[in-house]
Amino acid sequence: MTKENMSFPVTKVEDTGQEGPIRCIFFSEFHPTAGPKITCQVPDNYISKDIFDNVSVYIIPKAQLQRSTITVTLKDYKILGFPIKIDNKKYARNAFYFNLCFVCDAEARTVHYEPVVKKMSDFLMALEVENCFLSASKNKTRLLEMLYQVMNDLNMHKMCTLTARQPAFLRDIYRMYASMTHGNSIRDLCQRLNPQTLRINERKLIQFGLIEGLIRRVHKYPILLPDNHSEEERNNPLYKYFTGSYSLDEICCTTGQSSAQIEDMVERDPSVVMLWK
């Protein structure tokens, strides 16, 4: 589950304005044929098309101003944004441009919103890179809900926590842990239960389980059986670690060999077995 916490940092007064509420949040993008446009905003139509067209060159700027905090002050509004460009050949112009902007009163102090805008922009960029959250039209309703939540929570509570998708069900998490039995690898478990469809991040699930002591890792220990060994085996420096006292991880760190190389050697040599403990 992707989650992002946003709150105001402690900052010095860097301008003379008074701290005021966020009047509007809008998401703009560069359309391959229509050019810069507002995709969604809360409240609706707070920034008119005429006003946006007059400042769009600053909202979706040239490459030199990407990933820079930009403040545009008009007669009645102050617009704060952090334009982002994502390069990828899958997009119509080999790049996706967007900008999430906060709108405040023209005389309002906005310096304390700058790290919040940057953090939320990076959060949205991660969602786009991960699953095309911004460029897919089906997600516009969810994006609108997120903008409303951010504006309401920041104005009311001075902090906000965003969750990109619905949390996983406890029963599915419990089933994943209960299936981690001896003889089952994580790869087999993921192929059987498909945690992505259950909204479970298997890496974080395992990390949490290990930290909290819910599960433990089973290590592999290669053992060379007492038998007649060939000249090659006696001269191979790796075989001195095949005593059952060195785990596969320890051997890899000591010798610089990868686990795949050592496991392939064990697989090809009938005189070496792998002990799990």
C-alpha positions in Angstrom: 0.0 0.0 0.0 1.4 3.4 -1.0 1.0 6.0 1.6 2.2 9.6 2.0 2.2 11.9 5.1 2.2 15.6 4.5 2.4 18.3 7.1 3.7 21.8 7.5 7.4 22.2 8.4 8.6 24.8 10.9 9.9 27.7 8.8 11.0 31.3 9.2 8.8 34.1 7.9 10.2 34.7 4.5 7.6 37.1 3.1 5.3 39.8 4.5 2.0 38.1 3.8 -0.3 36.5 6.4 -0.8 32.8 6.5 -4.1 31.9 4.8 -6.1 28.9 3.7 -5.7 27.0 0.4 -8.5 28.3 -1.8 -8.0 25.8 -4.6 -5.9 22.8 -5.7 -5.7 21.9 -9.4 -3.9 19.3 -11.4 -2.7 20.4 -14.9 -1.0 18.4 -17.6 0.3 18.9 -21.1 -2.1 17.3 -23.6 -0.3 16.1 -26.8 -2.9 17.9 -29.0 -4.7 20.5 -26.8 -1.5 21.7 -25.0 -1.5 22.7 -21.3 -4.9 22.3 -19.6 -6.4 21.8 -16.1 -7.5 18.2 -15.8 -9.3 18.6 -12.5 -9.6 21.1 -9.6 -11.3 21.6 -6.3 -13.5 23.5 -6.1 -14.6 23.2 -9.7 -14.0 26.1 -12.0 -12.2 28.2 -9.4 -9.5 28.9 -11.9 -11.1 29.8 -15.2 -9.8 28.8 -18.5 -8.9 32.4 -19.4 -6.8 32.8 -16.3 -5.1 29.5 -16.8 -4.3 30.3 -20.4 -2.6 33.5 -19.4 -0.2 31.7 -17.0 0.0 28.3 -18.6 3.5 29.0 -19.8 4.6 29.1 -16.1 2.4 26.1 -15.0 3.8 23.8 -17.7 7.2 25.4 -18.3 10.2 24.6 -20.4 12.6 21.9 -19.4 14.9 24.3 -17.5 12.2 25.0 -14.9 11.1 21.4 -14.3 11.4 20.3 -10.7 11.6 23.9 -9.5 9.2 25.6 -7.1 7.3 28.2 -9.1 5.1 30.9 -7.7 2.8 33.1 -10.0 1.1 36.1 -8.4 -1.9 37.5 -10.1 -4.3 40.3 -9.0 -6.5 38.0 -6.9 -4.5 34.7 -6.7 -1.2 33.3 -5.9 -0.4 30.0 -7.6 2.3 27.7 -6.3 3.5 24.7 -8.2 6.3 22.2 -8.8 6.3 21.1 -12.5 7.3 17.5 -13.2 8.4 15.8 -16.4 8.5 12.0 -16.8 10.5 10.8 -19.8 9.1 7.6 -21.4 8.6 6.5 -25.0 5.2 5.2 -24.2 3.8 8.7 -24.0 2.6 10.6 -27.2 5.6 13.0 -27.1 8.0 10.7 -25.3 7.3 12.5 -22.0 4.5 13.3 -19.6 4.3 16.8 -18.1 2.2 17.7 -15.1 1.9 20.2 -12.3 0.0 20.1 -9.1 -0.8 23.6 -7.9 -2.0 25.2 -4.7 -4.0 28.5 -5.1 -4.1 31.0 -2.3 -5.0 34.7 -1.9 -2.7 37.0 -3.7 -1.4 38.6 -0.4 -1.2 35.3 1.5 2.1 33.8 2.7 2.8 30.5 0.8 6.4 29.6 1.7 5.3 27.0 4.2 3.3 25.2 1.4 6.4 24.7 -0.8 7.7 21.4 0.7 4.1 20.1 0.8 3.6 20.8 -2.9 6.9 19.2 -3.8 6.2 16.1 -1.6 2.8 15.6 -3.1 4.2 16.1 -6.7 6.8 13.4 -6.0 4.1 11.1 -4.6 2.0 11.5 -7.8 5.0 11.0 -9.9 5.7 7.7 -8.2 2.1 6.6 -8.8 2.4 7.4 -12.5 5.6 5.6 -12.9 4.2 2.6 -11.0 0.8 2.2 -12.7 0.0 5.2 -14.9 -2.2 6.6 -12.3 -2.2 10.2 -13.7 -2.3 9.4 -17.5 -5.1 6.9 -17.3 -8.5 8.6 -17.5 -10.2 6.0 -15.3 -8.3 7.4 -12.3 -9.5 11.0 -12.6 -12.3 10.5 -10.1 -9.8 9.1 -7.5 -7.4 12.0 -8.2 -10.3 14.5 -7.6 -11.0 12.8 -4.3 -7.4 13.1 -3.3 -7.2 16.8 -4.1 -10.3 17.5 -2.0 -8.9 15.5 0.9 -5.6 17.3 0.8 -7.2 20.8 0.7 -9.6 20.0 3.4 -7.1 18.3 5.7 -4.4 20.9 5.3 -6.9 23.7 5.9 -8.5 22.0 8.9 -5.7 20.0 10.5 -2.5 21.3 9.0 -1.6 17.8 8.0 -2.8 15.1 5.6 -2.2 11.3 5.0 -2.9 9.9 1.5 -3.4 6.3 0.6 -3.2 5.5 -3.0 -5.4 2.5 -3.0 -7.7 0.5 -0.8 -5.8 -1.4 2.0 -5.5 -5.2 1.8 -7.9 -7.3 3.8 -6.6 -8.8 7.0 -7.7 -12.3 6.0 -5.5 -12.2 2.9 -2.5 -11.0 4.9 -3.1 -13.7 7.5 -3.4 -16.3 4.7 -0.1 -15.2 3.3 1.7 -15.6 6.6 -0.1 -18.9 7.3 1.2 -20.3 4.0 4.8 -19.6 4.8 5.5 -23.1 5.9 8.6 -25.3 5.5 9.2 -26.3 2.0 7.4 -23.4 0.4 9.5 -20.6 -1.2 8.3 -17.1 -1.5 8.4 -17.4 -5.3 6.0 -20.4 -5.2 3.8 -18.6 -2.7 3.5 -15.5 -4.9 2.7 -17.6 -8.0 0.0 -19.5 -6.1 -1.6 -16.5 -4.2 -0.7 -13.6 -6.5 -0.3 -11.0 -3.7 -0.5 -8.1 -6.2 -4.1 -8.8 -6.9 -4.7 -8.9 -3.2 -3.1 -5.4 -2.8 -0.3 -6.9 -0.8 3.4 -5.8 -1.2 5.1 -9.1 -0.5 8.5 -7.4 0.1 7.1 -5.2 2.9 5.0 -8.1 4.2 8.1 -10.2 4.7 10.1 -7.3 6.2 7.4 -6.6 8.7 7.1 -10.3 9.6 10.8 -10.6 10.2 11.1 -7.4 12.3 8.1 -8.3 14.4 9.1 -12.0 14.8 6.1 -13.4 13.0 8.3 -15.4 10.6 11.9 -16.3 10.4 14.2 -16.9 7.4 15.3 -20.4 6.6 18.9 -20.5 5.4 20.6 -22.9 3.0 23.8 -24.8 4.1 25.7 -26.8 1.5 27.3 -30.0 2.7 29.9 -32.1 1.0 29.2 -35.7 1.7 32.1 -37.9 3.0 32.8 -39.9 -0.1 35.6 -40.3 -2.7 36.1 -36.8 -4.1 37.6 -36.0 -7.5 40.7 -34.0 -8.0 38.6 -31.0 -9.1 36.6 -31.1 -5.9 39.7 -31.2 -3.7 41.2 -28.2 -5.5 38.0 -26.1 -5.7 38.3 -23.5 -2.9 34.6 -23.3 -2.5 34.3 -26.9 -1.2 36.0 -26.0 2.0 32.9 -24.1 3.0 30.6 -27.0 2.3 30.7 -28.3 5.9 27.2 -27.4 7.0 28.6 -24.5 9.2 28.4 -21.8 6.5 25.2 -20.5 5.1 24.8 -19.8 1.5 24.8 -16.0 2.2 28.0 -16.3 4.2 29.7 -18.2 1.4 28.6 -15.6 -1.2 29.9 -12.7 0.9 33.2 -14.5 1.5 33.9 -15.7 -2.0 32.2 -13.1 -4.1 30.2 -15.8 -5.9 26.4 -15.3 -6.5 23.9 -17.6 -4.9 22.8 -18.8 -8.4 26.4 -19.9 -9.2 26.8 -21.9 -6.0 23.3 -23.4 -6.3 24.1 -24.5 -9.9 27.3 -26.1 -8.6 25.4 -28.0 -5.9 22.8 -29.1 -8.4 25.5 -30.6 -10.8 27.4 -32.3 -8.0 25.7 -35.4 -6.5 28.2 -35.4 -3.6 26.9 -32.1 -2.3 23.5 -31.7 -0.7 21.7 -28.6 0.6 20.5 -28.4 4.2 17.7 -26.0 5.2 17.7 -24.8 8.8 
